[in-house]
Amino acid sequence: MSTLLKVEGLKVHFPIRQGLLLGRQVGAVRAVDGVDLEIPEGRTLGLVGESGCGKSTLGRAILRLSPITEGRVMFDGVDVASLKGEKLRAIRQDMQMVFQDPMASLDPRQSVETLLTEPLRAHGIAYDRRTRVKELLEQVGLPSSAARKYPHEFSGGQRQRIGIARAIALEPRLVIADEPVSALDVSIQAQVLNLLEELQHSLGLTYLVIAHDLAVVRHVSDEVAVMYLGAVVEQAPSDGLYEKPLHPYTKALMSAVPVPDPVVEATRERIILQGDLPSPANPPPGCRFHTRCPFRQPTRCDTERPALRELDRDHRVACHWAEDIASGKIQPHAVRPEDVMTFTSRPSNPSEIFDAMP
Amino acid sequence: MKPATAPTRRGEPLLSVRNLGVTFQLRGQQGAKAVDDVSFDISAGQHVGLVGESGSGKSVTSLAIMGLLPQRGVKVRGEVMFDGVDLLKKSRREMSDLRGREVSMVFQDPMTSLNPVVPIGTQIAEIIQRHFNAKKGPALEKSEDLLAKVGLPDPHRRLREYPHQLSGGMRQRVLIAMALACEPRLLIADEPTTALDVTIQAQVLEVLKKLVADTDAALLMITHDLGVVAGLCDTVNVMYSGRIVESATRERLFGQPRHPYTGGLLASIPKLDSPRGAPLTPIPGSPTQLLPWSEGCAFAPRCRNRTDECTSRTPGLDPDGDRHLRCFNPLTPTVAEAAR
């Protein structure tokens, strides 16, 4: 299986400026800070992490919707990061996105037909309006009568179907889905997840699914990458990751997900992290997670940034002590909230945050 | 400053909601029923869950109990017996004495429920001053204790900080501190962790659990997350389209869901411990906005077990073995097990 997308050393830094007009740069929000990823054609990579870990920025940067500071995004052998103008526009035909909130990402004043044919017009593709729209609607399980309606006439799940139909209108090879189901009701989520799966089979799509919900990501992904503060801390085939998480952050994340089963809830091991995510404008030195890590060791953790290394087959982890933690040689200890506070983001000056936005 | 709460009257539940109905009536329009025929009990110290999707009426139920619905255009029917007294018959002034003192509430979005221009210490102290006639000094001291109890580091300094200086998880802890400031007998938590990340959600739930246990308060947990309920509540009420459709202890409900909606929900949620590729069984269709309970069961259009009876007669919430069930054709235990 050939690799469709390969991300190498990707960095996205948003400058923090100070001063009124042409402010000088005083720092940077390191939203994505050195990420390597690879997705084979026809497979699904899931990207999980909490808000602020940079997962959405990473997805947007791959499509060049966010400026890339450094690194390469190889799409089928072409470096997307270096493309400009017409060439960039042309390659976007093969890379499409499904957004989180279909109400916000669909123009309320365009009919479904116009929404679905806009990408075709933008890329100058000849099409037969009737048949193409009908075909797309059929593919996402909507009646052809939907073509003349407007987004507000649909329920949340149906709207997300329209968003998906628009993403596949250009017959892309890669679809990046950013939180495709988190805005939907529980009973609707499964419908959309099943639809994504069906489309992958029928159209041979490659997916990058970005979500905060570990259970959703596990369900749709062949492989899962866990992000923390701008970097991937663990990457593994989804079964391997959930059976045997190696990174302390992955362990904590998984133990925090509520499971709808009282028996499991009552018996499982629970790791409760202290404090909040540190600020990406001032990340802790060494391992990004060491301030909150219950397995933190006196050496290396706070000075040396761990690289992703392969521990098991295809199971990569960025932790100096992963082997000892897995074997039980290192036991978890208490983390005092005070230790965490030093690096916890404290948005005391709101203008800083607004300046940092792209 | 320990409040002397009267013991609940023997044998009776602390809160007893009977046939609660809420109708929103716009002038010249047909009224929209948001909640209809909702009945449930909470005993002292018990944790009860109210689960439903958006639009199922779970938040309106909680607002009706608290007397926080607007007076105009809203019709509330039924009874809300709290310790033997009907809260719906109380005057606004009496309710205001009770709220925060006997019954209090934690809302979903901590940014909109805190005053952005008042330091959090003052906001917590305000409640203590209001209900105990305390002076500001002692009230602030008590606030500091409360902040320490909910696990905010450096509580003394935090007293003078404003909501925007705190993270989402810390703000939610402040709200919990405020809600439990007067050691109420009933705490209503309306989606208290929905706006938070999972690891922060775990922190906040832990704090909530501990404090509720410390103060012996009863808890009404309103959420859409079946996982949260599974870890926290003794009994669970599942709502659909404004009515409770199934009500059972948590072990029975999760172990053997009988209502097709409950069963469908559990089958449609991706689980952490299920193998990849295990297909999800979605519930077809989507929830309806209006309440079609008058002509049969509201869930019938989406139900796999539907028969003619379901669309001609309205099912009542009847006892069925170990639970209460609003369904003519419930899942049989074996099918329910297989669906899991």
Interface residues (C-beta under 8 A of the other chain):
Chain A: E50 S51 S155 G156 G157 Q158 D185 V186 S187 I188 Q189 A190 Q191 L193 N194 H212 D213 L214 A215 V216 R218 H219 S221 D222 S238 D239 Y242 A252 L253 M254 S255 A256 V257 P258 V259 P260 D261 P262 V263 V264 E265 A266 R270 I272 L273 Q274 G275 D276 L277 P337 E338 V340 M341 T344 S345 R346 P347 S348 P350
Chain B: E53 S54 G151 P153 D154 H164 Q165 S167 G169 M170 D197 V198 T199 I200 Q201 A202 Q203 L205 E206 H224 D225 L226 G227 V228 V229 A230 G231 R250 E251 F254 G255 G264 L265 L266 S268 I269 P270 K271 L272 D273 S274 P275 R276 P279 L280 T281 P282 I283 P284 S286 P287
